[in-house]
Amino acid sequence: MVLREEMKGKSFAGWLRNIPKKHWALCVPCGQGQAKPMYPDMLVFRREGSKVKIDILDPHDDSRVDAVEKAAGLADFARKHGASFGRIEIIRIVKGKIERLRLHQEFVREKVLKVTDSKHLAELYGQHG
């Protein structure tokens, strides 16, 4: 559903399924203490004038136990490396509707970095998704 939505955009140029543990895959550290690897689901390529922007999109079921640490890990990655990418988003689908937390936006990213549990993450989707 997310990919179909992206493909409708006029600037869409292509996409890559970021396959976990491949030597070429984008890996983002997440979790407290010793970081665990996280592989955002897809990279979407968009044309902006003569340049190509790479968006990191990670549709994820926010009811899973790893949702909070993955969200925080991707938010921290966006804080450190966001200038090298276009959009960086964690995404959920609720009742057929796509909700996005846009981690390339500082005010959203800072809230996600402070998430304490899945209920808190769901509230953020409700406010900003």
Order of alpha helices (4+ residues) and beta strands (2+ residues): alpha-beta-beta-beta-beta-beta-alpha-beta-beta-alpha-alpha
